[in-house]
Amino acid sequence: MASVVHVITVESKAGDIVDSVKMSGYPIHKAYLVFDKEEAKKTVDEVKTTLSSLVDVGEVKLEDDGVYSAVEVILKTVRSEVDKGNTVLFNITDSDKLMCLACFISAQISSSDIYMKSGSEITRIETPPIKQINEDKLEILRALDKEGGSVDSINRLIELVEGKLEEQKRYMAQRARMSYHLNGLEEDGLVVTERKGKNLSIYLTELGKAFVAMFG
């Protein structure tokens, strides 16, 4: 049976977090406590002690202070639950600016809802739909990620995605198809390209890495 998983940011307000979960009106079968500062660990332990008597509780420590590095870590956790058929909710009751942004972006990419306790009420935030990336484009993002985030030519990318370069006529079709997909990915901010002599270097952006974390 599918479970409802709450991804909960933690800073310093254990009482507000616990109250927000109780007041949310959502079922809860599992919780992940997300934090990015060592001083938040005491609050994490308080919340964990309270919730673990009712549900499974995990911890997610963010090691970097970048928004998209946080998104990547969070989405890997979210994906592990979505792949099981579970529903994920974000609770940003106790969030600093970075955590709030990271959770909003993560919720949008994963098509999840957000809620928070505001005074004596619960505010629910439905994220707007994000543009869907087709499987051909996802294959390109995966290939770039496996290569460490970049390749130095379209030919190399074709080899990674399609396995080999075809004879001249088919190669031109391969190259045209790859160029078409790269243009779309660049317009969406998922890759950037840079001309270096006769070759075109292709780089995975931070947003592109986030898509790989969720869909790769």
C-alpha positions in Angstrom: 0.0 0.0 0.0 1.3 3.5 -0.9 2.5 5.6 1.9 2.5 9.4 2.6 6.0 10.7 3.2 6.7 14.1 4.7 9.9 15.9 4.0 10.3 18.3 6.9 12.9 21.1 7.1 14.4 21.7 10.6 16.0 24.8 12.0 15.1 25.5 15.6 11.4 25.2 16.3 10.6 21.6 17.3 7.2 22.5 18.8 6.0 24.2 15.6 7.2 21.3 13.5 5.3 18.7 15.5 2.2 20.9 15.7 2.3 21.5 11.9 2.3 17.7 11.3 -0.6 17.2 13.6 -2.6 20.1 12.2 -1.8 19.3 8.5 -4.7 16.9 8.0 -2.5 14.7 6.0 -1.7 11.1 6.9 2.0 10.4 7.7 3.7 7.1 7.4 7.3 8.3 7.1 9.3 11.5 7.7 12.6 12.8 6.5 14.1 15.6 8.6 16.2 17.9 6.4 18.7 20.3 8.0 21.9 22.1 6.9 23.4 23.4 10.2 25.1 21.5 13.0 23.2 23.7 15.5 20.0 22.3 14.1 20.9 18.8 15.2 19.5 19.3 18.7 16.1 20.2 17.2 16.3 17.3 14.8 16.8 15.0 17.7 13.8 16.5 19.6 11.5 16.1 16.6 12.8 12.6 15.8 12.1 11.5 19.4 8.5 12.7 19.1 7.7 11.4 15.6 9.6 8.1 15.8 7.1 6.7 18.3 4.5 7.0 15.5 6.3 6.7 12.1 9.7 5.9 10.6 12.0 8.9 10.6 15.1 9.5 8.6 17.6 12.4 8.5 18.9 14.3 5.5 22.0 16.4 6.2 22.8 19.0 3.5 26.5 19.5 3.3 26.6 22.4 0.9 25.1 25.9 1.1 24.1 26.1 -2.6 20.4 26.0 -3.4 20.7 23.5 -6.3 23.1 21.2 -4.5 20.4 21.0 -1.8 17.8 20.3 -4.4 19.9 17.5 -5.8 20.2 15.8 -2.4 16.6 16.3 -1.5 15.3 15.0 -4.9 17.4 11.8 -4.6 15.6 11.1 -1.3 12.2 12.0 -2.9 12.8 9.8 -5.9 13.5 6.8 -3.7 10.0 7.2 -2.3 8.2 8.1 -5.5 9.7 5.0 -7.2 7.9 3.0 -4.5 4.6 4.6 -5.4 4.6 6.8 -2.3 3.2 10.4 -2.1 5.7 13.0 -0.9 4.7 16.3 0.9 7.0 19.1 1.9 6.7 20.8 5.3 8.5 24.2 5.3 7.2 25.4 8.7 10.7 25.8 10.0 12.8 26.9 7.0 15.4 29.5 6.3 15.5 31.1 2.9 17.8 28.5 1.3 15.8 25.6 2.6 12.5 27.2 1.5 13.8 27.8 -2.0 15.3 24.3 -2.3 12.1 22.7 -1.1 9.9 24.7 -3.5 12.1 23.8 -6.5 12.2 20.2 -5.4 8.4 20.1 -4.9 7.9 21.6 -8.4 10.2 19.2 -10.1 8.7 16.2 -8.3 5.1 17.5 -8.6 4.6 17.5 -4.8 2.6 19.8 -2.6 4.0 22.0 0.2 2.4 22.9 3.5 3.4 25.1 6.5 2.0 26.2 9.8 1.3 29.9 9.8 0.1 31.1 13.2 -2.8 28.8 14.1 -3.5 27.7 10.6 -2.0 25.4 8.0 -1.3 26.9 4.6 -1.2 24.5 1.6 0.8 25.5 -1.4 0.3 23.7 -4.7 3.3 24.1 -7.0 2.7 25.0 -10.7 3.3 22.3 -13.2 6.8 22.1 -14.6 7.6 21.5 -18.3 7.9 17.8 -19.0 11.2 16.6 -20.5 10.8 13.7 -22.9 12.8 10.5 -22.8 15.2 11.4 -25.6 16.3 14.6 -23.7 16.5 12.7 -20.4 18.9 10.2 -22.1 21.1 13.1 -23.0 21.1 14.5 -19.4 21.9 11.0 -18.0 24.8 10.6 -20.4 26.2 14.0 -19.4 25.9 13.2 -15.8 27.6 9.8 -16.2 30.5 11.6 -18.0 31.0 13.9 -15.0 28.7 16.7 -16.3 30.3 17.6 -19.6 31.5 16.3 -23.0 33.8 18.0 -25.5 31.8 17.4 -28.7 28.4 16.4 -30.1 30.0 13.3 -31.6 31.0 12.1 -28.1 27.5 12.7 -26.9 26.0 10.7 -29.8 28.3 7.8 -29.0 27.2 7.9 -25.4 23.5 8.1 -26.2 23.3 5.9 -29.3 26.3 3.6 -28.9 28.1 4.5 -32.1 28.3 6.9 -35.1 26.6 5.7 -38.2 27.8 6.0 -41.8 27.7 9.5 -43.3 24.1 9.8 -44.3 22.8 8.4 -41.1 25.4 10.3 -39.1 24.0 13.6 -40.5 20.6 12.6 -39.2 22.0 11.7 -35.8 23.8 15.0 -35.6 20.7 17.0 -36.6 18.6 15.1 -34.1 21.1 15.7 -31.3 21.4 19.4 -32.2 17.6 19.7 -32.1 17.4 18.2 -28.6 20.4 20.2 -27.3 18.7 23.5 -28.5 15.6 22.6 -26.5 17.6 21.6 -23.4 19.6 24.8 -23.6 16.4 26.9 -23.9 15.1 25.1 -20.7 18.3 25.9 -18.8 19.3 22.3 -18.4 22.5 22.4 -20.4 24.9 25.1 -21.7 27.1 24.9 -24.8 30.4 26.5 -25.7 32.1 26.6 -29.0 35.8 25.5 -28.9 37.3 25.5 -32.3 35.4 23.1 -34.5 33.9 21.3 -31.5 30.9 22.2 -29.3 31.4 21.5 -25.6 28.2 20.7 -23.7 27.8 21.1 -19.9 25.1 20.0 -17.6 23.7 22.9 -15.5 22.8 22.8 -11.8 19.1 22.6 -12.9 20.0 19.8 -15.2 21.6 17.9 -12.4 18.4 18.3 -10.4 16.4 16.7 -13.2 18.8 13.8 -13.3 18.5 13.3 -9.6 14.7 13.0 -10.0 14.3 11.3 -13.4 17.8 10.0 -14.4 
